[in-house]
Amino acid sequence: MLLRTPNRTPETLQSYRRVMRTLENHLARRLAVGDLRHLDDRNLQLAITWHDLRPFISASTDRQYKAALMQHLREHPSEEDIDRVVMELLDPEQGISEIEHDDRLAEQRKRNLMERRGSQQRARYVSPEDWHTLITALCASSSQVGKLAAVWLASTRATGLRPCEWATARRQGVTLIVQNAKATNGRSHGPTREIFVGGLDPMQLRIIDSLLDVMAMLPEGAFVDLYNRVRDLVADVGRASLTKRSTYPTLYSARHLFAAEAKRELTRIEVAALMGHRSIASAAQNYLEGRYAQGGGALKVRASDRDMDTVRRANGSDPDLKH
């Protein structure tokens, strides 16, 4: 069955492939215990695996799985009869029974996500003591990417980049040039942003440069696998080295810590420009509050005037543009 092929950026297609690898892992665990082996078609196995996962994942994750699976069907179609069954699972007609099913799914999801295990939850705040413990444990890890994970966290905390944005970031003198990860869906203030890092101390700049050097030497297409290894290691080392708790640090925790420090000191315009947001409400609504900022020193990076002007124009005469 032919599916309409929408335009997708290479970054979006890469993210779909990453999501499909996760779904494949879920399927592999089911096949290992004999489940779904009676079905010969791989796409049908994947669709049923996604369908059964839906009550246990958030609505946004559910949408990511569905979009990735739809793209997978475009690239790897099955026989037409099988694809028709798969599409009925993915995109059923919205009759009364399906609406009732969606309501039940929302209730199941709410209940399951409230009860999910702590290892599945992500910490936004990381105390200074836990940060030190995590960085030390990563550096002592026997993993080949242990020290790189520590460098990735430290660089992200110093600059506020999304962890994935290091793939294409580069430094020209005291300016870090970043391709905004959310530019294609209108959630960023532009395709790129400039962060002035001249206020960072020499050690911080050396750490950032070491991460940029790794990214520059990566073969084409290797970033996603490296990112996944580092992300998983941070999660594993966090669970192993920190006391038992409901949430554990992730790569993204470093961006939250940066956001708290930025929100403590800067205007909402400056924060949005630094973090690559189009809306000045994004950091206020989705990131750690300024009261969680650590240390008493001033923020050592600043946004460019160009990026701040772009954010001003996007937000008009909002009364909360000032401190």
Backbone as a ProteinNet text record, in pm:
[ID]
protein_1_A
[PRIMARY]
MLLRTPNRTPETLQSYRRVMRTLENHLARRLAVGDLRHLDDRNLQLAITWHDLRPFISASTDRQYKAALMQHLREHPSEEDIDRVVMELLDPEQGISEIEHDDRLAEQRKRNLMERRGSQQRARYVSPEDWHTLITALCASSSQVGKLAAVWLASTRATGLRPCEWATARRQGVTLIVQNAKATNGRSHGPTREIFVGGLDPMQLRIIDSLLDVMAMLPEGAFVDLYNRVRDLVADVGRASLTKRSTYPTLYSARHLFAAEAKRELTRIEVAALMGHRSIASAAQNYLEGRYAQGGGALKVRASDRDMDTVRRANGSDPDLKH
[TERTIARY]
85.4	0	88.9	69.8	153.6	108.7	203.5	176.3	233.1	162.2	213	344.4	443.5	576	592.3	583.1	600.4	747.5	773.9	911.2	962.7	1079.6	1141.4	1287.7	1334.8	1475.1	1560.4	1689.6	1777.3	1780.3	1771.7	1772.5	1648.6	1532.4	1408.6	1414.5	1467.5	1478.8	1573.8	1680	1771.4	1701.2	1620	1548.8	1449.4	1384.4	1293.4	1368.1	1486.6	1564.1	1603.7	1634.3	1667.9	1546.8	1431.5	1309.3	1279.6	1300.5	1274.6	1369.4	1491.9	1583.7	1530.9	1474.2	1415.4	1298	1212.2	1098.5	1144.7	1248.2	1305	1353.9	1413.8	1460.5	1343.9	1233.8	1115.2	1064.3	1060.5	1015.5	1109.2	1239.3	1336.4	1315.1	1281.6	1257	1132.5	1031.9	911.8	939.8	1014.9	1047.9	1133.4	1217.8	1306.3	1229.9	1110.4	1029.9	919.4	928.6	835	712.2	699.8	581.6	591.2	479.6	465.1	538.7	597	669	576.6	447.5	352.8	321.8	365.4	345.5	470.9	454.8	571.6	617.3	526.8	559.5	619.9	736.8	808	730.8	672.7	600.3	480.1	411.5	298.1	345.5	457.4	514.3	547.2	607.3	643.9	519.9	418.2	296.3	226.3	220.6	157.5	239.9	371.6	457.6	431.3	423.8	390.4	253.2	155.8	18.9	11.4	85.9	83	161.6	254	331.2	253.9	152.8	89.1	40.8	-15.5	-60.8	53	175.7	287.8	384.6	352.2	438.7	357	427	358	298.5	206.1	142	243.4	341.8	441.9	531.2	570.7	649.6	568.8	441	351.4	349.1	342.2	341	472.7	584.1	713.9	720.9	675.6	674.2	588	470.7	379.2	439.6	495.7	555.9	673	755.6	870.5	824.7	719.6	669.1	606.8	537.7	482.4	594.1	701.5	814.6	878.7	888.3	944.2	861.3	728.9	642.8	664.6	690.7	717.7	845.6	944.5	1075.2	1080.8	999.1	1004.5	862.7	791.3	652.9	645.1	534.9	506	408.3	353.2	247.7	128	49.4	-56.4	-156.4	-195.1	-292.4	-238.4	-110.4	-48.9	-41.1	1.8	12.5	-123.2	-228.7	-363	-396.5	-361.2	-384.5	-301	-175.3	-87.1	-142.2	-189.5	-242.6	-369.9	-448.3	-567.1	-528.5	-414.3	-363.7	-310	-236.9	-171.5	-268.9	-363.4	-449	-593.4	-660.3	-797.3	-895.7	-1007.9	-1112.4	-1168.7	-1200.1	-1243.3	-1393.8	-1434.9	-1572.7	-1590.4	-1712	-1741	-1653.1	-1635.1	-1555.8	-1410.7	-1357.1	-1218.7	-1203.9	-1302	-1298.2	-1301.9	-1387	-1392.5	-1259.3	-1197.7	-1067.4	-962.9	-965	-869.9	-888.3	-1013.8	-1040.3	-986	-1007.6	-954.7	-802.9	-744.5	-598.7	-542.6	-606.6	-560.6	-564.7	-669.2	-679.5	-572.7	-552.3	-448.9	-310.9	-286.2	-155.9	-131.7	-231.3	-217.5	-184.9	-256.4	-233.6	-95	-57.5	71	189.3	178.7	290.1	306.5	199.5	211.8	282.3	271	328.7	461.4	512.2	631.9	751.5	844.8	962.2	1051.6	1122.8	1209.5	1315.9	1365.4	1471.2	1422	1289.5	1236.6	1214.3	1231.1	1203.1	1332.6	1323	1441.5	1446.7	1561.7	1579.5	1612.9	1546.7	1584.8	1689.1	1666.7	1761.2	1861	1988.2	2094	2171.7	2179.5	2248.7	2398.3	2470.3	2616.2	2685.9	2640.6	2703	2680	2556.8	2527	2597.1	2607.9	2679.7	2825.2	2889.8	3029.1	3041.7	2949.4	2953.5	2938.1	2844.9	2820.2	2939.9	2994.6	3109	3228.8	3252.9	3364.3	3345.3	3223.8	3196.4	3209.3	3167.6	3182	3328.7	3407.7	3551.2	3621.6	3571.8	3632.1	3574.7	3473.2	3407.3	3502.5	3482.6	3564.4	3513.8	3400.6	3345.2	3436.3	3440.2	3519.7	3467.8	3341.5	3283.2	3258.7	3320.3	3298.2	3344	3468.2	3520.9	3449.4	3415.1	3340.7	3204.6	3138.3	3009.4	3023.6	3131.2	3155.6	3180.4	3256.9	3284.1	3155.2	3071.9	2944.2	2855.2	2844.7	2764.3	2818.7	2950.4	3010.8	2995.5	3012.2	3000.3	2856.8	2762.4	2620.8	2580.3	2629.7	2595.5	2654.9	2770.5	2836	2771.7	2707.7	2660	2509.2	2443.7	2300.1	2255.9	2346.9	2306.6	2216.6	2125.6	2060.9	2171.3	2169.8	2278.9	2301.4	2193.6	2208.4	2270.4	2270.4	2319.3	2471.6	2540.6	2686.6	2730.8	2641.2	2677.6	2733.7	2679.1	2720	2772.6	2785.6	2834.6	2981.6	3022.1	3162.6	3196.5	3323	3366.5	3454.1	3421.1	3504.5	3545.8	3669.3	3715	3634.9	3571.5	3493.6	3344.2	3310.8	3171	3145.4	3047.7	3003	2882.9	2892.4	2787	2710.6	2580.2	2496.9	2382.7	2362.7	2243.9	2128.6	2023.8	1911.2	1837.5	1823.6	1765.4	1617.8	1546.8	1402	1361.6	1455.4	1426.6	1323.6	1322.9	1234.9	1088.7	1057.5	916.1	867.8	945.6	902.1	915.3	982	993.4	1122.5	1206.8	1330.7	1324.5	1413	1409.1	1479	1538.8	1604.4	1684.2	1746.5	1821.9	1946.8	2007	2127.6	2119.9	2210.1	2227.7	2375.4	2413.1	2552.1	2560.2	2651.7	2672.2	2815.1	2829.7	2962.9	3017.5	3128.4	3182.9	3313.8	3345.1	3470.9	3482.3	3369.7	3374.2	3406.5	3404.6	3439.1	3588	3624.2	3766.1	3836.5	3969.6	4042.7	4013.9	3995.8	3966.8	3832.6	3731.3	3601.4	3610	3686.2	3701.6	3774.4	3873.2	3944.3	3850.8	3763.7	3667.5	3572.5	3521.2	3431.4	3503.1	3625.7	3701.2	3726	3749	3771.7	3646.8	3529	3404.7	3384.6	3411.3	3397.1	3493.3	3612.8	3709.4	3656.7	3594.2	3536.7	3428.7	3342.6	3234.3	3288.4	3393.1	3450	3511.7	3558.7	3625.1	3530.6	3404.9	3310.6	3284.2	3281.2	3239.9	3094.8	3058	2920.9	2823.4	2719.2	2617.3	2648.2	2762.4	2802.4	2752.5	2699.5	2663.4	2553.8	2450.2	2336.1	2378.3	2460.2	2505.5	2589.7	2676.5	2757.7	2669.3	2574.6	2482.8	2408.7	2359.7	2286.8	2374.5	2501	2592	2617.7	2640.5	2666.8	2542.4	2429	2302.7	2276.5	2292.2	2265.6	2366.8	2492.4	2593.2	2563.2	2524.3	2489.5	2377.4	2276	2165.2	2212.4	2294.1	2339.8	2431.3	2525	2618.8	2544.9	2448.7	2369.6	2298.2	2236.1	2165.9	2262.1	2381.9	2477.8	2550.6	2572.2	2657.5	2580.4	2453.8	2376.1	2281.9	2242.5	2149.7	2016	1939.7	1811.7	1718.6	1652.5	1564.2	1460.1	1368.3	1261.2	1304.2	1406	1453.6	1605.4	1661.1	1805.7	1850	1974.7	2023.8	2030.8	2013.7	2032.9	2122	2157.8	2232.9	2157.3	2025.9	1945.5	1940.8	1973.4	1973.7	2069.3	2179	2277.3	2216.9	2132.5	2065.8	1967.7	1901.3	1811.3	1888.5	2004.8	2085.1	2130.3	2169	2204.6	2084.6	1966.7	1846.4	1816.8	1835.7	1810.3	1902.3	2029.9	2124.7	2091.9	2053.2	2019.1	1893.2	1793.6	1667.4	1685.1	1785.5	1811.4	1865.9	1942.9	2017.9	1965.8	1906	1883.5	1735.9	1710.5	1573.6	1525.2	1395.8	1339.3	1382.6	1404.8	1456.8	1594.6	1681.9	1817.8	1817.8	1733.1	1726.4	1681.8	1576.4	1527	1633.6	1703.3	1807.2	1919.5	1959.9	2067.5	2028.5	1903.3	1861.6	1799.4	1788.2	1735.4	1585.1	1514.8	1368.5	1311	1203.6	1130.2	1045.8	976.7	888	962.4	938.9	1001.3	934.7	822.4	753.6	812.6	889.4	936.5	1018.8	1118.3	1204	1125.6	1033.7	955.1	866	812.5	715.8	780	893.9	945.1	1078.4	1140.9	1273.8	1280.1	1386	1409	1403.3	1344.5	1328.3	1460	1466.3	1588.5	1629.5	1535.8	1571.4	1659.1	1667.5	1752.9	1894.2	1922.3	2056.3	2160.1	2276.5	2383.5	2500.2	2562.4	2677.5	2635.6	2725.7	2692.1	2751.3	2828.2	2893.6	2799.7	2839	2758.4	2770.5	2664.5	2667.4	2779.3	2854.9	2976.2	2957.7	2837.7	2810.8	2699.2	2689.1	2581.1	2535.3	2413.4	2353.6	2397.4	2384.3	2418	2302.5	2336.3	2232.7	2137.8	2190.7	2107.1	1999.7	2040	1943.1	1840.8	1884.9	1789.5	1689.8	1735	1643.3	1540.4	1584.7	1493	1385	1425.8	1328.9	1231.7	1281.9	1193.5	1085.8	1126.6	1030.4	927.3	971.8	880	778.3	812.8	725.7	649.5	674.7	599.8	612.1	502	503.7	466.5	521.4	491.4	535.6	450.2	485.6	591.9	623.8	720.2	858.1	887.2	1017.1	1129.2	1097.8	1200.7	1212.7	1310.6	1331.6	1202.3
-119.1	0	124	212.4	330.4	436.4	493.9	601.8	730.6	839.2	970.1	998.7	1044.6	1070.3	1218.6	1259.6	1401.1	1439.7	1570.1	1616.5	1603.7	1546.6	1529.7	1572.3	1645.9	1684.9	1563.5	1565	1454.2	1433	1541.8	1528.6	1456.1	1487.4	1419.8	1272.2	1240.1	1099.9	1025.1	1091.7	1029.5	1001	1095.8	1075	960.7	947.6	835.6	702.5	697	572.7	538.8	641.7	617.6	562.1	619.6	570.2	427	397.1	261.1	160.6	200.1	108.4	75.6	175.4	150.3	54.9	77	-12.1	-153.2	-163.2	-294.5	-365.9	-291	-352	-406.4	-330.7	-379.5	-509.2	-511	-630.7	-748	-722.2	-829.7	-897.2	-815.6	-875	-963.6	-925	-1008	-1136.6	-1124.6	-1243.6	-1341.2	-1287.9	-1373.4	-1466.3	-1425.5	-1510.7	-1582.4	-1580.7	-1655	-1579	-1452.7	-1373.5	-1322.5	-1322	-1268.9	-1350.7	-1464.5	-1544.9	-1608.5	-1619	-1678.7	-1585.8	-1459.4	-1363.1	-1355.6	-1374.7	-1377.9	-1239.1	-1142.3	-1011.1	-919.1	-864.7	-779	-649.9	-588.9	-464.6	-485.6	-596.7	-625.9	-648.2	-716.3	-735.4	-600.6	-512.3	-380.5	-299.2	-304.7	-227.4	-276	-407.2	-461.9	-426.3	-428	-389.5	-245.1	-155.2	-15.1	-3.9	-73	-65.1	-107.7	-212.1	-261.9	-172.9	-94.5	-2.1	124.8	157.7	288.9	325.9	233.6	273.8	306.3	274.4	289.1	400.1	474.7	584	712.1	824	952.8	976.4	1071.9	1103.3	1151.9	1231.5	1282	1169.4	1076.8	961.2	873.7	858.5	781.8	839.7	971.7	1036.1	1012.5	1014.7	989.1	847.4	749.4	610.3	596.9	657.7	644.9	706.6	826.1	891.6	810.8	757.6	677.2	549.7	488.1	364.4	390.3	502.5	538.6	556.4	623.6	642.1	508.3	419.9	286.5	211.5	224.2	156.9	211.2	341.9	400	342.3	322.4	275.7	124.5	52.6	-94.2	-151.5	-135.6	-183.7	-336.3	-386.5	-529.5	-555	-676	-703.3	-614	-582.8	-484.4	-523.5	-651	-693.1	-673.3	-702.7	-686	-538.4	-455.4	-311.6	-250.4	-304.8	-253	-279.9	-397.5	-429.8	-339.1	-318	-231.7	-89.5	-39	96.3	109.3	3.7	8.1	23.3	-35	-16.3	124.7	173.1	303	419.3	407.4	522	475.7	430.9	380.3	493.2	457.7	556.6	601	729	784.2	765.4	641.2	613.6	623.1	594.4	603.8	508.8	387.3	289.4	335.1	397.7	443	561.5	650	761.6	709.7	610.1	550.1	483.9	419.4	357.5	461.9	575.3	682	734.3	744.5	789.2	689.4	561	458.7	460.7	478.3	484.1	599.2	715.5	831.4	803.6	735.6	701.8	600.6	497.8	398	462.3	550.4	616.4	702.4	777.2	861.7	777.5	666.4	580.1	515.4	463.9	394.5	489.2	610.1	703.3	757.3	762.7	803.4	696.4	570.7	458.6	410.9	478.4	429.1	430.3	344.5	330.4	453.6	476.7	593.8	596.1	479.8	476.2	526.3	534.3	583.7	734.5	798.3	939.8	1020.1	1141.8	1222.5	1339.8	1359	1469.8	1597.1	1704.8	1835.4	1899.1	1890.8	1947.7	1840.7	1879.1	1793	1874.9	1826.8	1901.2	1907	2004.4	2010.1	1880.8	1819.3	1694.8	1581.9	1570.8	1465.9	1491.5	1618.4	1652.3	1607.1	1636.9	1596.8	1444.6	1376.2	1230.1	1172.3	1226.3	1175.4	1198.8	1320.1	1350.3	1263.4	1247.8	1163.7	1019.3	967.8	829.1	808.2	905.5	893.6	891.4	977.8	981.8	852.5	788	662.9	540.3	561	449.3	379	249	171.8	187.4	253.9	273.6	362.3	335.8	416.6	559.2	580.4	714.4	777.8	724	777.3	922	947.7	1085.5	1178.7	1126.6	1207.9	1247.5	1158	1188.9	1301.1	1297.5	1403.3	1537.2	1534.7	1656.2	1709.6	1620.9	1659.9	1730.9	1673.5	1734.9	1872.1	1879.4	2005.1	2113.9	2077.8	2175.3	2224	2133.3	2170.1	2260.9	2230.8	2315.4	2455	2466.8	2596.8	2684.2	2622.9	2698.5	2691.3	2590.4	2576	2511.2	2455.7	2389.3	2269.2	2239	2108.9	2005.6	1893.4	1796.7	1755.6	1748.1	1706	1813.9	1939.2	2049.3	2051.1	1975.1	1968.9	1903.2	1832.4	1761.8	1855.7	1976.6	2069.4	2202	2214	2339.6	2361.3	2487.9	2519.5	2650.4	2667.4	2790.1	2870.8	3000	3095.4	3203.3	3196.3	3289.8	3274.4	3382.2	3375.5	3353	3312.7	3290.8	3143.9	3088.3	2952.5	2962.6	2902.5	2909.3	2777.7	2787.5	2669.7	2664.2	2548.8	2527.7	2490.7	2572.7	2549	2420.8	2331.6	2200	2207.1	2309	2313.6	2420.4	2455.8	2561.4	2517.4	2387.3	2341.8	2338	2335.2	2331.2	2463	2570.6	2703.1	2734	2649.1	2671.8	2742.7	2770.2	2842.1	2980.2	3070.4	3207.3	3221.2	3115.4	3121.1	2994.4	2982.3	2860.3	2843.3	2952.7	2944.3	3044.7	3029.9	3131.3	3141.2	3256.1	3280.5	3303	3232	3244	3291.2	3404	3457	3390.6	3319	3236.8	3293.8	3418.6	3477.9	3491.1	3488.5	3499.5	3370.8	3258.7	3130.9	3125.2	3050.6	3041.6	2947.2	2952.4	2871.7	2722.2	2669.6	2527.2	2491.6	2575.8	2549.8	2553.4	2646.9	2654.5	2531.6	2482.9	2362.5	2241.8	2233.8	2123.6	2130.1	2250.3	2267.3	2233.9	2281	2253.9	2104.5	2033.5	1889	1818	1864.4	1806	1840.5	1964.9	2005.1	1926.9	1897.8	1819.4	1678.3	1618.4	1484.8	1488.7	1590.4	1600.6	1621.4	1700.9	1730.1	1606	1512.8	1393.6	1276.5	1290.5	1180.1	1152.3	1025.7	993.1	1033	1054.6	1092.2	985.8	1029.2	937.7	870.9	903.2	834.7	903.8	1026.2	1102.3	1035.3	985.3	930.2	812.9	723.3	609.7	655.6	753.2	805.3	871.5	951.5	1018.2	915.7	809.2	707.4	639.3	612.3	548.8	639.3	766.7	860.9	880.4	897.4	914.6	794.7	673.8	554.1	539.1	576.6	565.9	661.8	784.1	879.8	823.1	765	706.8	590.8	501.1	383.4	421.8	512.1	552.4	630.7	709.9	781.4	687.2	584.5	488	408.9	383.1	302.5	383	512.4	589.7	676.1	705.3	791.5	709	765.6	696.1	678.1	578.7	550	669.6	704.3	819.9	802	897.9	885.5	932	1018.7	1067.9	1063.6	1050.2	1042.3	1139.7	1186.8	1282.8	1223.4	1310.2	1276	1382.9	1364.5	1468.6	1601.2	1595.6	1717.6	1789.9	1720.8	1786.4	1904.6	1893.4	2002.5	2128.1	2112.5	2228.9	2291.7	2210	2264.3	2346.3	2298.7	2373.3	2506.6	2505	2630.1	2724.6	2671.7	2755	2821.3	2748	2805.9	2924.4	2910.3	3019.4	3138.1	3109.9	3217.8	3291.2	3216.8	3278.6	3361.2	3325.7	3402.5	3540.7	3553.1	3675.5	3759.3	3695.3	3763	3790.9	3877.4	3900.6	3778.8	3771.7	3659.2	3663	3781.7	3795.1	3730.6	3762.4	3708.6	3557.1	3507.1	3363.1	3290.5	3341.3	3277.3	3279.4	3391.9	3401.6	3302.8	3289.4	3197	3051.5	3017.8	2877.8	2836	2930.6	2894.6	2884.5	2961.1	2958.8	3076.7	3053.2	3163	3237	3161.2	3220.2	3243.8	3360.4	3387.9	3307.8	3243.2	3162.9	3022.6	2978.5	2839.5	2805.5	2887.7	2858.1	2867.3	2964	2981.2	2860.9	2803	2694.9	2557.3	2537.4	2402.1	2372.8	2474	2452.7	2487.4	2440.9	2459.7	2607.5	2635.7	2774.5	2834.3	2968.1	3037.7	3014.2	2981.2	2959.2	2835.3	2751.7	2633.1	2660.3	2783.7	2816.8	2790	2744.8	2709.7	2805.8	2840.1	2929.3	3074.3	3161.7	3303.3	3387.5	3325.6	3401.6	3437	3537.5	3578.9	3477.3	3468	3380.6	3425.7	3330.3	3362.8	3365	3339.7	3346.8	3447.6	3498.2	3592	3573.6	3619	3606.6	3721.3	3701.1	3807.1	3906.4	4030.4	4131.6	4091.6	4029	3985.7	3888.1	3789.4	3689.8	3752.4	3843.8	3908.5	3994	4062.3	4141.2	4051.3	3934.3	3840.5	3794.5	3765.3	3722.2	3835.3	3958.3	4073	4084.3	4073.1	4086	3973.1	3853.1	3738.8	3750.2	3824.2	3831.5	3962.4	4056.8	4181.1	4261	4317.4	4407.5	4336.1	4218.8	4141.4	4220.6	4233.1	4313.5	4250.1	4122.1	4054.2	4044.9	4134.8	4128.2	4167.1	4248.5	4292.9	4194.5	4223.9	4136	4117.9
0	0	0	-96.4	-107.8	-9.5	63.4	157.3	102.1	122.2	79.6	150.9	77.8	134.4	162.2	287.7	320.3	318.3	309.6	315.4	457.8	474.2	605.4	596.3	696.8	698.2	733.4	697.4	736.8	887.5	963.7	1110.4	1159	1098.1	1136.5	1102	984.9	945.4	1038.1	1080.7	1176.5	1307.8	1353.7	1480.1	1466.8	1349.9	1327.5	1336.8	1278.4	1283.5	1426.9	1504.8	1645.3	1720.6	1695.6	1759.9	1716.9	1589.9	1542.8	1607	1633.9	1703.2	1842.4	1908.6	2040.6	2029.2	1930	1911	1875.3	1793.6	1760.4	1886.4	1979	2104.3	2186.3	2190.4	2261	2196.9	2063.6	1992.7	2019.3	2019.5	2041.4	2176.9	2277.5	2409.3	2407.9	2330.9	2321.8	2243.5	2135.3	2057.3	2137.2	2225.1	2304.5	2398.2	2436.9	2526	2448.3	2316.3	2233.5	2190.5	2231.1	2197.3	2053.6	1982.6	1846.3	1740.3	1777.7	1677.9	1575.7	1610	1516.3	1399.7	1409.1	1301	1216.1	1086.9	998.9	955.6	956.3	900.6	1007.1	974.7	1070.2	1100.4	997.7	1019.8	1111.6	1095.9	1183.1	1326.2	1342.3	1476.5	1540.9	1463.2	1516.6	1552.6	1467.5	1493.2	1619	1638.5	1759.6	1883.1	1870.1	1981.7	2022.2	1922.5	1951.9	2016.9	1960.3	2010.4	2157	2192.8	2330.5	2426	2371.2	2455.4	2488.8	2409.7	2419.5	2560.2	2637.2	2771.7	2867.8	2829.5	2921.6	2883	2777.1	2732.5	2724.6	2730.3	2725.4	2587.5	2578.7	2451.4	2347.7	2392.2	2297.1	2245.7	2334.2	2291.1	2197	2226.3	2140.6	1999.8	1988.9	1856.6	1783.1	1857.5	1795.4	1740.1	1819	1772.3	1646.5	1649.2	1535.4	1410	1422.3	1306.5	1251.6	1342	1298.6	1230.1	1283.6	1224.6	1087.6	1073.3	942.5	839.4	880.3	789.6	755.2	854.2	830.2	725.8	733	635	494.6	485.7	353.7	294.4	380.2	332.9	318.7	398.7	399.8	397.4	286.9	282	283.4	336.4	331.8	217.9	214.5	117.5	148.7	45.8	61.9	169.5	177.2	278	418.5	437.7	569.5	605.1	509.2	535.4	569.3	510.4	541.5	688.3	737.3	878.9	968.4	929.1	1007.1	1012.8	899.2	896.2	978.5	987.3	1072.2	1218.8	1256.4	1392.2	1412.9	1312.4	1325.9	1313.6	1222.1	1191.4	1170.3	1277.1	1263.1	1235.1	1177	1155.1	1289.9	1299.8	1427.1	1448.8	1466.5	1504.3	1654.8	1701.1	1844	1924.1	1875.5	1950.2	1962.4	1857.4	1863.2	1958.1	1960.8	2055.5	2198.8	2224	2356.9	2390.9	2291	2313.9	2350.2	2280.5	2310.6	2452.9	2496.4	2633.5	2735.1	2707.6	2798.9	2799.6	2680.1	2670.5	2752.7	2745.2	2822.3	2971.8	3017.5	3159.7	3200	3116.8	3145.8	3149.2	3051	3043.8	3167.2	3207.6	3326.4	3448.9	3464.9	3581	3575.7	3458.7	3447.2	3463.5	3406.6	3414.8	3556.2	3633.1	3772.6	3854.5	3808.3	3882.1	3825.9	3721.8	3655.5	3749.7	3720.5	3806	3798.9	3909.2	3916.5	3809.2	3767.2	3666.2	3531.6	3513.5	3387.1	3390.3	3506	3519.4	3514.6	3469.6	3444.3	3540.4	3600.4	3694.1	3618.4	3655	3601.9	3693.4	3824.5	3920.6	3964.1	3969.5	4020.9	4123.2	4246	4350.5	4321	4378.4	4357.5	4397.6	4505.1	4551	4450.4	4400.9	4303.7	4170.5	4133.8	4010.4	4021	4131.6	4152.1	4149.2	4216.2	4218.8	4078.9	4001.6	3866.8	3775.8	3777.3	3690.5	3728	3857.6	3904	3859.8	3874.4	3837	3686.6	3608	3462.5	3421.9	3483.3	3450.5	3491.1	3596.1	3643.5	3573	3490.7	3423.9	3328	3314.8	3219.5	3076	3060	2926.4	2842.4	2713.3	2621.9	2611.2	2645.2	2633.9	2771	2875.3	3009.9	3024	2986.6	2997.4	2899.4	2783	2687.2	2744.9	2814.1	2875.9	2977.7	3057	3154.8	3085.3	2976.9	2898.7	2836.9	2785.3	2723.4	2825.6	2945.2	3051.1	3089.9	3111.7	3155.4	3049	2922.5	2813.7	2799.5	2813.8	2804.2	2918.9	3037.9	3153.2	3138.5	3077.2	3064.1	2957.1	2856.7	2741.1	2718.8	2775.2	2758.3	2629.2	2550.2	2426.8	2457	2364.5	2368.5	2344	2415.3	2397	2252.1	2173.1	2033.4	1946.1	1992.4	1909.6	1897.9	1980.8	1969	1838.8	1773.1	1649.7	1544.7	1536.2	1430.6	1485.1	1615.9	1674.6	1637.9	1632.7	1607.4	1678.4	1708.6	1775.6	1682.3	1671.8	1598.3	1697.1	1744.3	1846	1972.9	2017.7	2141.7	2112.5	1991	1954.2	1923.4	1991.6	1964.3	1870.4	1752.6	1651.9	1654.5	1676.2	1702.4	1602.4	1541.1	1459.1	1552.1	1553.2	1642.7	1605.6	1703.2	1675.4	1642.2	1691.2	1670.8	1569	1481.3	1384.5	1280.8	1245.9	1137.7	1177.1	1307.2	1347.1	1405.6	1383.5	1424.2	1571.3	1647.3	1791	1828.9	1731.1	1757.7	1694	1739.6	1687.4	1553	1502.6	1373.1	1348.7	1232.4	1201.6	1286.9	1330.6	1413	1527.5	1622.3	1726.6	1759.5	1812.9	1850.5	2000.7	2062.6	2206.9	2229.5	2297.7	2326.1	2451.6	2435.9	2543.9	2597.8	2563.7	2607	2757.3	2829.1	2974.3	3046.1	2974.3	3036.9	3066.8	3170.9	3203.9	3107.4	3099.5	3001.4	3010.5	3132	3147.2	3083.5	3104.3	3043.1	2891	2838	2692.3	2638.2	2711.6	2667	2667.2	2766.7	2772.4	2653.1	2625.7	2511.4	2381.1	2366.2	2243.2	2225.5	2335.6	2324	2273.6	2316.3	2266.1	2118.7	2081.9	1942.1	1852.5	1903.1	1825.6	1798.3	1899.7	1880.9	1772.9	1780.1	1681.9	1540.5	1529.2	1397.2	1333.4	1415.7	1363.4	1342.2	1379.1	1362.8	1215.3	1175.8	1039	1017	893.8	862.1	911.2	978.6	1027.2	1160.2	1220.5	1343.9	1470.4	1456	1576.2	1657.3	1591.7	1664.8	1752.4	1698.6	1778.4	1897.2	1874.9	1984.5	2089.5	2044	2136.1	2221.8	2160.4	2234.1	2338.3	2302.5	2397.7	2517.6	2490.1	2599.4	2684.4	2621.1	2695.8	2786.8	2733.7	2813.3	2927	2900.3	3005.1	3119.8	3089.1	3194	3281.6	3217	3292.7	3379.3	3322.7	3397.1	3512.9	3487.2	3592.3	3701.4	3662.2	3762	3856.6	3801.4	3886.7	3974.3	3922	3997.8	4105.7	4082	4172.9	4271.6	4242.4	4330.2	4416.9	4528.8	4616.2	4545.4	4588	4524.9	4538.3	4428.9	4426.7	4318.2	4306.9	4207.7	4069.9	4059.6	3930.8	3927.6	3807.9	3790	3681.1	3687.8	3588.6	3447.8	3349.9	3209.6	3147.1	3021.2	2951.3	2955.2	2945.5	2939.2	3073.6	3182	3313	3314	3239.7	3235.1	3173.3	3073.5	3012.3	3110.9	3190.8	3293.3	3396.3	3436.4	3533.5	3474	3347.6	3280.5	3279.2	3245.7	3237.4	3371.1	3481.2	3613.1	3638.9	3604.3	3625.8	3535.2	3410.1	3317.9	3364.3	3410.3	3453.6	3581.1	3660.7	3783	3749.7	3640.2	3614.7	3497.8	3398.7	3270.9	3245.3	3147.6	3102.7	3025.2	3008.3	2933.8	2786.8	2734.4	2597.9	2587.8	2681.8	2679.5	2696.4	2786.8	2809.1	2682.6	2617.8	2495.5	2385.4	2372.5	2269.6	2295.5	2421	2455.9	2433	2463.2	2460.5	2328	2234.4	2103.2	2098.6	2184.1	2187.1	2109.2	2040	1975	2078.2	2162.7	2262.9	2393.5	2453.7	2583.2	2694	2664.4	2766.3	2778.7	2680.5	2679.9	2802.6	2833.8	2948.8	3078.8	3086.2	3207.7	3233.8	3128.8	3143.7	3152.9	3087.9	3069.3	3136.8	3197.4	3251.7	3400.3	3461.5	3604.7	3642.3	3756.3	3800.2	3848.5	3843.1	3881.4	4025.7	4112.5	4253.7	4271.7	4168	4176.4	4124.4	4087	4036.8	4144.4	4101.8	4194.5	4178.1	4288.5	4283.4	4280.5	4319.8	4328.1	4217.9	4127.6	4022.5	3909.9	3831.8	3717.4	3604.1	3522.9	3406.9	3313.3	3261	3186.7	3035.8	2987.6	2843.7	2820.5	2698.8	2668.5	2524.5	2499.5	2367.2	2277.5	2148.8	2053.3	2044	2008.7	1989	1876.3	1773.4	1660.2	1706.8	1787.4	1834	1928	2013.2	2103.4	2025.3	1920.9	1838	1769.6	1724	1659.6	1757.1	1881	1982.1	2014.2	2024	2050.4	1942.8	1817.7	1708.4	1713	1750.6	1754.5	1866.7	1974.7	2091.1	2101.6	2012.5	2010.4	2137.2	2182.3	2297.3	2425.6	2445.9	2567.3	2690.2	2791.2	2910.6	2996.9	2970.4	3056.5	2993.5	2899.8	2835.9	2929.9	3030.6	3123.2	3238.6	3327	3442.9	3519.8
[MASK]
+++++++++++++++++++++++++++++++++++++++++++++++++++++++++++++++++++++++++++++++++++++++++++++++++++++++++++++++++++++++++++++++++++++++++++++++++++++++++++++++++++++++++++++++++++++++++++++++++++++++++++++++++++++++++++++++++++++++++++++++++++++++++++++++++++++++++++++++++++++++++++++++++++++++++++++++++++++++++++++++++++

